[in-house]
Amino acid sequence: MNELEEARQGIAEVDKEMAVLFEKRMRLASKVLDYKKGNGLPILDAAQEARVIANNTDNISDPSIQEYYVLFLRDMMKISKAYQGRLMNGMKIAYCGVPGAFAHIAAQTVFPEADIVPYPDFESAYKACETGEADTAVLPVENSFAGDVGGVMDLTFHGSLYINLMLELDVSQNLLGLPGTRPEDIRTVLSHPQALAQCARFITDRGLEAREFSNTAAAAKEVVRLGDKSIGAIASRQTALLYGLEVLEPNINSAVANTTRFAVFSRARNKASLPETDGEHFILVFTVRNEAGALAKILNIIGSHGFNMSSLHSRPVAGPLWNHYFFAELEGGVETENGRDLLRQLETVCDRLKMVGSYKSLKI
């Protein structure tokens, strides 16, 4: 046997060993997917991929080979994601609206391989995930211009689901109309109340009649059904393409920066340790005791543990008059000893306390 044959035989033996390790790695990738599906997390985790490359490159002693090993790892992770995508085909994602709605766009962007299932309202989409009819629900919680979506926040307080991911979607609202319609032909616009609020200045300046609809895409669908060129919809460009409408006026939202945050709900809470980054947050919902200084005590406990509160919302609770619960978002890691001590101390001063979830924001 000459040197070439010996080298080829050695490569064949290595390939055989690698095949065993490849199969083992793909089975572990399947387990990772099972966890992500159960916790409402997307396949892509760019930060984790970067850590894998950084942590493993030093395992190669030859500097001239290191750069090729980086390429090898990237290809391997690309193959793993493709495999996970095939396994995820049976995953069902609930959202409120119809195809073309912003929630549909958000869900499809993050879970491109999944079955995106529409529901008529926030509660039915949320309940679908609670009962197991859907694996995950994607629902809006806040718009940078129009404020919070109180109905979804109420579901986080009364329901049993957790938030493990927050999506930030840049929202551009557009005036849509039937083909051949001129902007000046429009007298009435249909859209979701949030979208109407985001475009209030445009609506007022044009002297238009605003009619509330269940969601933006359903409003566009209704314009097609009515067939009246005096009626338009406020929705996305994707919605216009989906229902055969024309964009009569683009970017009509009052604020240039118009972002909607969508929460990804699931039945399990992600308890994996998140890396210490600026993107790590957690959400608490709680009620306070009806006594002087009760809320101040809670805020002091949070401050003494070094957590920055990025937002605090109060919402009325059905029952006694003027009874409220609070929805708080905090920066930092709750799956730490400091975080666990925070929860223990808060339990002593809150009537009710729920850890809704720990998450990182994903801009899409």
Secondary structure, DSSP 4 states (H G I P E B T S, - for coil): --HHHHHHHHHHHHHHHHHHHHHHHHHHHHHHHHHHHHTT--S--HHHHHHHHHHHHTT---HHHHHHHHHHHHHHHHHHHHHHHHHGGG-EEEEES-TTSHHHHHHHHH-TTSEEEEESSHHHHHHHHHHTSSSEEEEEEEETTTEE-HHHHHHHHHS--EEEEEEEEE---EEEE-TT--GGG--EEEE-HHHHHHTHHHHHHHTPEEEE-S-HHHHHHHHHHHT-TTEEEEE-HHHHHHHT-EEEES---SSSS-EEEEEEEESS---SPPPS-TTEEEEEEEEE-SSTTHHHHHHHHHHHTT-EEEEEEEEE-SSSTT-EEEEEEEES-SSSHHHHHHHHHHHTTEEEEEEEEEEEEEE-
